[in-house]
């Protein structure tokens, strides 16, 4: 090895070590039913139409931020219209570039997932999108893309709700041991990097069909506790799991999770949003903790009453789920791949405008 190459290797190793030990700029925490960032209550002092906004964590489902398709037979479905090629690094780079604008409108959190979500909005075919291999070990290219997003969020003061598993992809892990290994590997990775702005969502909608029993409602609390028991580097990650739309969390999750995730899919009557929050608080074992919607595909943002508004009235965080419908243009949707991460469609603009109003003019 030449001196030049030796020095280059050493400098990369030093840089990597320094980055792994970096001090977190953004720390998310919970006090009672409220979220705090760097020990400051979110949206401090903000009230909207008489309703308390402070303490909430409004968010958007952006699960395809590190998407790739490892199946060459289906990869061609996700090409960009301008290049007719799929490029996972372009996808992540454009995600990172858009984050500042989201934040300025008052968005404090985004939901990512190590196995993404349906790249067509709903439904799953033969594509393979997973940061885990079949044993639960982490794929380096996925984690490098994730690191770019987490670093930008850390700089901005944003929170990442990081899902580990998705029902359309968990079949690519061979057994329960691989699932457990995946949880440990992902949690250890987050701890080793020193991220304090991440809240874990074990899996998206645990009550829809999963191949592995430990990811289903009766046992998913085992994985919640596995994350909570990881005290490496002197702190624990906040952790929960979610359920399908219009479903009240079950007792085992209500008791074990740090915060409770509800989905608003299938909820066409905004009054039902209020009822879901009330029913969740009545589940046996409930103690005061934040309730958060991190997936809802109902909009009507221009109307005085909608799911977002009713969540705020119930002092509950709300999260947008926007996907591209059939025959809609490329700039629609935050889940359909390829994704236009900018605020370029009328639906996106309507959400972010209402969010900015509720957040007191943005951040």
ABEGO torsion letter per residue (X at the ends): XBAAAAAAAAAAAAAAAAAAABBBABBBBBBEABBBBGGBBBGBGBBBGGBBABGBBBBBBAAAAABBBABAAAAAAABBAAAGBBBAAAAAAAAAAAAAAAAAAGBABBBBBAAEBBAAGBEBBABBBBABBAAGBBBAAAAAAAAAAAAAAAAAGBBBBBBABBAAAAAABABAAAAAAAAAAAAAAAAAAGBAABBBBABBGAABBBABAAABAAAAAAAAAAAAABABGGBBBBBBBBBBBGBBBBAAAAAABABBBBBABGBABAAAAAAAAAAAAABBGBBBBBBBBABBABBGAABABBAAAAAAAAGBBBBBBBBBBBGBBAABEAABOBBBABBABAAAAAAAAAAAAAAGGEX
